[in-house]
Amino acid sequence: AVPTMSARDVACPWRRRALSSIAGVALLSPTQSGADWNNSLYTQGCSRLPRTIEIEVADPEATVTFFTKALGMVAQPTAAGTAVAFGPTELGRPAGFYPGVSSFDEDGGHCAIVVRGGPGTNPGNGVAYVQFAMGFIRASLLLRYGGTITEAYGNVNVVAPGGLPLRLLVGDEVKDRCMYVALRAKDVPASANFLQRELGMQRLAYPRARLPTRVESPFDPNPPRGSAFLAYCPDSLGLLLIPSAQNRFTGNYATPDLGDVYRGITVAAPPDDPLFGAASPPAPVTLAD
C-alpha cells in the first residue's frame, strides 16, 4: 500500500517526477489503537497525524542538549532514540489543562523530534529548515550550546549541532511550536500532487506564528514564491515545499540532496486506515531518482 519507485513509474511521468523531485519525505506509520484514536481531541477531523521528525547525528547528546538548553524543549528517552518536544506528546489531554486558560505548551499531542546516533554527517540541502515558533529567542544560548547562526533579521536561522537547519520565529499563534519541515523540491507542483494523491495530504493555507499584518514582516515572512504548504489537518506538523535553486541560464531546477541527517517523519493513523493502518505494515515511502 506504500508507494515506492518501480518499473511503472517510468511509464507515469507525473509520478516519476514527484518521486524524483521531492526532497526525501520518508513517511513511517506507527498506528494508534481504535480507542486512543477515536477518543483523542487531537485527531478529530484529522485523518492522519504526524507524530515525530526523525534525525540521525554523530553526537546525539550534543544535539539533545542544544534542543533542551537553548530552545527549552523537554527530552524523553524512547526505544527509537531521545524525543524532544515543546510539550506533552501523548494524544490525551492532560488533566490540568483548561482550554482558554492554560497555555498550548501544556496541552498534549505535540510533535517530537527523535534524535538517535548514526552516521549522519551530511545534512545535504534538501531540508531548507524546520520552523519553530518560540516564546523568546536568546542568541547567546544558541551559540553557547553549539548552534551556528546563519541569519538573524527578524527571524533567526540557526544550524543545530549535527547539522539540522532551523528557523526560529517569535510568536504564540500556534498550537504546537514545531510548525513544519521546509523541503526543497525540483518540481513543486508534481511533488504536491504526489503527496495529495498518494499520501492523502491537503493543500492548506500557510500557517502563521504571529497575527498577520498588511505588510510582510521579517518576524514572520511569507513563504517563497512558488511554494506549497501541505498537512493532514490544521495545527498539525506540515510540509512546506519550496522550489530548489534555478539555473539562471538553462532555467532548470537543481535536484535536492537530502543528506543523511534528516530521516523523515512518522505518521499515526487509525487501525482501519487504507494506507497506514494495521493492515499495512509500517514501511518507508522511498523517494529516489
Stockholm file with secondary structure:
# STOCKHOLM 1.0

chainA/1-289         AVPTMSARDVACPWRRRALSSIAGVALLSPTQSGADWNNSLYTQGCSRLPRTIEIEVADPEATVTFFTKALGMVAQPTAAGTAVAFGPTELGRPAGFYPGVSSFDEDGGHCAIVVRGGPGTNPGNGVAYVQFAMGFIRASLLLRYGGTITEAYGNVNVVAPGGLPLRLLVGDEVKDRCMYVALRAKDVPASANFLQRELGMQRLAYPRARLPTRVESPFDPNPPRGSAFLAYCPDSLGLLLIPSAQNRFTGNYATPDLGDVYRGITVAAPPDDPLFGAASPPAPVTLAD
#=GR chainA/1-289 SS CCCCCCGGGTTCHHHHHHHHHSCCCCEECCBCCHHHHHHCTTSTTCSCEEEEEEEEESCHHHHHHIIIIITCCEEEEETTEEEEESSCCSSSCCTTCCTTTSCGGGSSCCCEEEEEESSCCCCCSSEEEEEEEESCCCHHHHHHTTCEEEEESSSEEEECTTSCEEEEEECCCCSSSEEEEEEEESCHHHHHHHHHHHHCCEECCCCCSSCCCSSCCTTSCCCCTTCEEEESSTTSCEEEEEECCBCTTTCCBCCCCCCSSEEEEEEEBCTTCTTTSTTSCCCCCCCCC
#=GC SS_cons         CCCCCCGGGTTCHHHHHHHHHSCCCCEECCBCCHHHHHHCTTSTTCSCEEEEEEEEESCHHHHHHIIIIITCCEEEEETTEEEEESSCCSSSCCTTCCTTTSCGGGSSCCCEEEEEESSCCCCCSSEEEEEEEESCCCHHHHHHTTCEEEEESSSEEEECTTSCEEEEEECCCCSSSEEEEEEEESCHHHHHHHHHHHHCCEECCCCCSSCCCSSCCTTSCCCCTTCEEEESSTTSCEEEEEECCBCTTTCCBCCCCCCSSEEEEEEEBCTTCTTTSTTSCCCCCCCCC
//
